[in-house]
Amino acid sequence: MTPASTLTGMLLFAAAVMLFTGLDTTAKWLIGSGLAVMQVAFVRYAVHLVVTLAAVLPRQGLGVLRSVNPRLQILRSLALLGSTGFNFVALSYLPLTTVTAIMFASPVLVTLLAVPMLGEKVSPLQFVAITLGFVGVLVVVSPWGNDLHWAILFSLGACVSTSFYYILSRMLARESTATQQIWASGIASLCLAPLALLQWQEPSSWLVVCLMFMVGIFGATSHSLVTLAHRMADASVLAPVIYLQLLFATLSGYLVFGQVPGVSTLFGALIIVSGGALLWLSGRRKRIAAIRTSAIAISSEQSQVKTKEERR
């Protein structure tokens, strides 16, 4: 990766993170305006599906609909659906910053789930990161306080669902991004359609209609930018950029809803971010070690070939 390419990737990923915040903010506002949670979730995926199909089908044809592993694709789509559903319910009751801070624990949980599901091993540094992540979540949730809101459980459910979504995405690494987006948005739209129709509320204004459409645009565009960013820069470089979402969520929560994050939320988020930083550092060390081992092996092989040629 060239420096220019890496910088472009980081900027694209930062834009995706900003759109994630825009998605959550718009969904929270729409639900607060009187729309049903399932209605907003359905619109988010239906628009996403239409936009993706319009962009992909003319270039790739119907073959893009085929999956290498339909069973895993369905499970992955349901995990993403659960993440969105739980997240939207939590957003309708909790401050944007609180929900964002709890979601930051997903990389830590992914590392833990990768042990039984992917056969990966946890290093001592990763174990410390996992511990920090859960301590941070406890500080944000504050289960010992009297003002513990039941919607916290939905936010935790969103974090767990997101973690399974990332694990299943790794297991479907051979699948094209377009296929994954179509399956995820398509299955979610089919599952949510009956619930959305039962709870459907007429939009009160054209502003609400426009924002309903924008929820899907935010979702589709953010996923596309994430894909582009990972083509331009290494994942290890992009990983820390996700924490910009806490800044965006804090600003958005204050400007749109007049919400100021509490001390426990900010302190807990700082602990979670520290755990994420350790995970990034651990992954970077592993990649450097793997590159060095590969280089040594190649050098040794070349040396052996050269020795054989000299003997001849």
Stockholm file with secondary structure:
# STOCKHOLM 1.0

chainA/1-312         MTPASTLTGMLLFAAAVMLFTGLDTTAKWLIGSGLAVMQVAFVRYAVHLVVTLAAVLPRQGLGVLRSVNPRLQILRSLALLGSTGFNFVALSYLPLTTVTAIMFASPVLVTLLAVPMLGEKVSPLQFVAITLGFVGVLVVVSPWGNDLHWAILFSLGACVSTSFYYILSRMLARESTATQQIWASGIASLCLAPLALLQWQEPSSWLVVCLMFMVGIFGATSHSLVTLAHRMADASVLAPVIYLQLLFATLSGYLVFGQVPGVSTLFGALIIVSGGALLWLSGRRKRIAAIRTSAIAISSEQSQVKTKEERR
#=GR chainA/1-312 SS CCHHHHHHHHHHHHHHHHHHHHHHHHHHHHHHTTCCHHHHHHHHHHHHHHHHHHHHHHHHCGGGGCCSCHHHHHHHHHHHHHHHHHHHHHHTTSCHHHHHHHHTTHHHHHHHHHHHHHCCCCCHHHHHHHHHHHHHHHHHHCTTSTTCCTTHHHHHHHHHHHHHHHHHHHHTTTSCHHHHHHHHHHHHHHHHHHHHHHTCCCCSSHHHHHHHHHHHHHHHHHHHHHHHHHHHSCHHHHGGGGGHHHHHHHHHHHHHHCCCCCHHHHHHHHHHHHHHHHHHHHHHHHHHHHHHHHHHHHHHHHHHHHHHHHHC
#=GC SS_cons         CCHHHHHHHHHHHHHHHHHHHHHHHHHHHHHHTTCCHHHHHHHHHHHHHHHHHHHHHHHHCGGGGCCSCHHHHHHHHHHHHHHHHHHHHHHTTSCHHHHHHHHTTHHHHHHHHHHHHHCCCCCHHHHHHHHHHHHHHHHHHCTTSTTCCTTHHHHHHHHHHHHHHHHHHHHTTTSCHHHHHHHHHHHHHHHHHHHHHHTCCCCSSHHHHHHHHHHHHHHHHHHHHHHHHHHHSCHHHHGGGGGHHHHHHHHHHHHHHCCCCCHHHHHHHHHHHHHHHHHHHHHHHHHHHHHHHHHHHHHHHHHHHHHHHHHC
//
